[in-house]
Amino acid sequence: MTVEKARETLWAFLAEATKFEIRCVRVTHGKAVRLDGKRPMIKSHVNTWLRQHAQVLGFTSCQARHGGAGAVYVMLKRTMMEGRDE
C-alpha cells in the first residue's frame, strides 16, 4: 500500500469507527523491514497520523497475540449519537 493510500484508509476506518461509536480499535500497519535498511515507512507514518487525528485519545502497541509491534490499539473519543441524552 502506498503512504497516501494508507492514510486515506486509516482516516476512513477511524471515521467509520466513530460513526458506530466504537471506542477501541486495532490498526495493523505491519513492521516490514525496508530494502534500503531504513525504518518501516507505514508504521512510522501511522504513529504521526494518529497523533494528528482529532478523535484519537491515545494508542499503544498491541500484545504479541494481536500483532505486537506491527499493530496498535487505538482509543477513540466518545461521541454522542443523535437522540441520546447523557
C-alpha positions as CSV (number, residue, x, y, z in Angstrom):
1,M,0.0,0.0,0.0
2,T,1.3,3.5,-0.8
3,V,1.7,6.0,2.0
4,E,-1.1,8.1,0.5
5,K,-3.5,5.1,0.2
6,A,-2.6,4.0,3.8
7,R,-3.5,7.4,5.2
8,E,-6.8,7.5,3.3
9,T,-7.7,4.0,4.5
10,L,-6.8,4.9,8.1
11,W,-8.9,8.1,8.1
12,A,-11.9,6.2,6.6
13,F,-11.5,3.4,9.2
14,L,-11.4,5.9,12.1
15,A,-14.4,7.8,10.6
16,E,-16.4,4.5,10.4
17,A,-15.5,3.5,14.0
18,T,-16.5,7.0,15.2
19,K,-19.8,6.7,13.3
20,F,-20.7,3.5,15.1
21,E,-19.4,4.7,18.4
22,I,-16.6,2.1,18.6
23,R,-14.2,3.3,21.3
24,C,-11.2,1.0,20.8
25,V,-9.9,-0.4,17.5
26,R,-6.8,-2.2,16.4
27,V,-4.8,-0.9,13.4
28,T,-2.4,-3.4,11.8
29,H,0.3,-1.5,10.0
30,G,3.0,-4.1,9.8
31,K,6.6,-3.8,10.6
32,A,8.3,-4.9,7.4
33,V,11.9,-4.0,7.0
34,R,12.6,-1.9,4.0
35,L,15.1,-3.0,1.4
36,D,17.2,0.1,2.0
37,G,17.5,-0.8,5.7
38,K,15.6,2.3,6.9
39,R,12.7,2.3,9.3
40,P,9.3,0.8,8.2
41,M,7.5,3.6,6.2
42,I,3.8,2.9,7.0
43,K,4.5,2.2,10.7
44,S,6.2,5.5,11.4
45,H,3.5,7.4,9.4
46,V,0.7,5.8,11.3
47,N,2.3,7.0,14.5
48,T,2.3,10.6,13.2
49,W,-1.2,10.4,11.7
50,L,-2.8,9.1,14.9
51,R,-1.3,12.0,16.9
52,Q,-2.9,14.4,14.4
53,H,-6.4,12.8,14.4
54,A,-9.0,14.8,16.4
55,Q,-10.8,11.6,17.6
56,V,-7.8,9.7,18.9
57,L,-7.3,9.9,22.7
58,G,-4.2,7.6,22.6
59,F,-2.6,4.5,21.2
60,T,-0.1,1.8,22.1
61,S,1.5,-1.3,20.6
62,C,-0.6,-4.4,20.7
63,Q,0.1,-7.6,22.7
64,A,2.0,-10.2,20.7
65,R,-1.2,-12.3,20.1
66,H,-2.8,-9.2,18.4
67,G,0.2,-8.2,16.2
68,G,2.8,-6.9,18.6
69,A,4.9,-4.1,17.2
70,G,3.1,-4.5,13.9
71,A,-0.2,-3.2,15.2
72,V,-1.6,-0.6,17.6
73,Y,-4.6,-0.4,19.9
74,V,-6.3,3.0,19.4
75,M,-8.7,4.6,21.9
76,L,-11.2,7.0,20.4
77,K,-13.1,9.8,22.0
78,R,-16.6,9.2,23.0
79,T,-19.2,10.7,20.6
80,M,-22.9,11.2,21.3
81,M,-25.4,9.6,18.9
82,E,-28.2,11.8,17.9
83,G,-31.3,11.4,20.1
84,R,-29.4,10.1,23.2
85,D,-29.5,12.0,26.4
86,E,-26.4,11.7,28.6
